[in-house]
Amino acid sequence: MVDFKILVIDDDYINRKLLVEILRKKLYKVETIESVDGEDAIYTIEKEKDIQFILLDIEMPKINGLEFLDIYMNNKNIKKVPIIAISSNDLRKRESLEKGASAFITKPVTERKLMEAIRTSL
């Protein structure tokens, strides 16, 4: 049985793998799904109805994290779950939170920062 089903959205393969490794190390039972950008994530969310949490990179091609938040929050057919926005640009924090993110982490992501953001978002 899975305790958490988490969608990790990041265009950088290494960043996605780092986040997945932290989640698998720190959470008892977790299933992760990966998306390479906001466009792919919207498709994934429509297909995977039981996602419980989203980790969202802000700086991505196609549909970036802020655009994703707009689409996600305005789609009445999608069940809303906590979203942790992640960016190397601290100036994106206010905008991410205003658009619906439940928490914001500045890169580089550490185990402590990620787990603290998850705890406060639940």
SULDA-V217646 format. One record per residue. N is the residue number from 1. BURIAL is + if it has 24 or more other C-alpha atoms within 12 Angstrom, else -. Layout:
[[N/BURIAL] [N/BURIAL]]
This chain:
[[1/-] [2/-] [3/-] [4/+] [5/+] [6/+] [7/+] [8/+] [9/+] [10/+] [11/+] [12/-] [13/-] [14/-] [15/+] [16/+] [17/-] [18/-] [19/+] [20/+] [21/-] [22/+] [23/+] [24/-] [25/-] [26/-] [27/-] [28/-] [29/-] [30/-] [31/+] [32/+] [33/+] [34/+] [35/+] [36/+] [37/+] [38/+] [39/+] [40/+] [41/+] [42/+] [43/-] [44/+] [45/+] [46/-] [47/-] [48/-] [49/-] [50/-] [51/+] [52/+] [53/+] [54/+] [55/+] [56/+] [57/+] [58/+] [59/+] [60/+] [61/-] [62/-] [63/+] [64/+] [65/+] [66/+] [67/+] [68/+] [69/+] [70/-] [71/+] [72/+] [73/+] [74/-] [75/-] [76/-] [77/-] [78/-] [79/-] [80/+] [81/+] [82/+] [83/+] [84/+] [85/+] [86/+] [87/+] [88/-] [89/-] [90/-] [91/-] [92/+] [93/+] [94/-] [95/+] [96/+] [97/+] [98/-] [99/+] [100/+] [101/+] [102/+] [103/+] [104/+] [105/+] [106/+] [107/+] [108/-] [109/+] [110/-] [111/-] [112/-] [113/-] [114/+] [115/+] [116/-] [117/+] [118/+] [119/-] [120/-] [121/+] [122/-]]
